[in-house]
């Protein structure tokens, strides 16, 4: 057992909230708040969590559960349980292993990993690290030519599903980042960063890793013609000017040979339009409460989207998943699988790859225990009859 393994082992770390506290201790405030925070008043961020509390279980008791089969297939990919690691931007600043460590942990657990365009590691390095299913999440931050080059690279490297995020028409107002000066910290002006020195020195473990790494200020999967990798300092501005439209889906569909999933769907109309444009699935998501504040929880939107999609495609969801019981509730409401972002990002910030593995282990054990207590021997048995939804929710 390594030092990082011991750091996140039980009883020190029992749940995802414990990983969050360790990450908060290890990371500088600006970095932790980037992971932890949401947009504006963070209403949607809190609602994502609260929605799971409002859904209650209806277990079947007096049943001897011999075992709990959690394996499933998501968009043609075999998974050890209905869980995929979501795209998480700039995660190399949480820990030098970044996306490589997270992808390796996911592969070792038999789970899928979604690599964001905003990765600090080249997609080929991430592909080489993982033994599990790989999905690539596309932004158009470098323009169409750069996106087409990345799509081709991803296909050659073995990524099998393309995820298109549609809820970044402009950049959400993340007030914690503004107050903390996160843009300055990730910028090129060394003199401007001097005000962060006391805070950085107070987190020696993170600082040592950051300085040793030395390659976190460019985005190697956005190669602009004639210029090279996009500087990290320009990423937010480019994202705000690179909204994906339905017209973009048409040309993406022509050049990507595998399944396409549209992420950021919250209403039935967008779900149906996604399928009409060739998507094989949709992800019900409000970007973890990081874009438009005041939209409803992803879990509340899930039934509407499931009803609209019907049997035409698979529906996934992300937002607020912190326990295995949350996964079960989402499956009961019609999701094929869930994605997690902060849940594994806290682990990465706390202890690198070991922290991600521990987050997955916690959720796996939680889900297995939930199935047993519900009286189910298989994830496939879960359905709407196992939960009660508040009457205040839309029918």
Protein Blocks (a to p, Z undefined) as FASTA:
>chain_A
ZZklmmmmcfkbmbfklmmmmmmmmpcfklmmmmmmcehjlmmmmmmmmmmmmpccddde
hiacfbdcfbdceehiacfbdcdddddehklmmpmklmmmmmmmmmmnopacdddfkbcb
dfklmmmmpcbdcdddddfknojklmmmmmmmmmmnopabdcddfklmbccddfklmmno
mmmmmmmblklmmmmmmmmmmmmmlmmmmmmnopmmbcfkbccehkbpcdfklmmmmmmm
mcccfklmmmmmmmpmbdcddehiabfklmmmmmmnopabdcddehhopmcghiacfklm
mmmmmmmnmmmbccddeehiabfklmmmmmmnopabdcdfklmmmmmmmnojmlmmmmmm
mmmmmmmmmmmmnopabfklpcfklpccdfkbcZZ
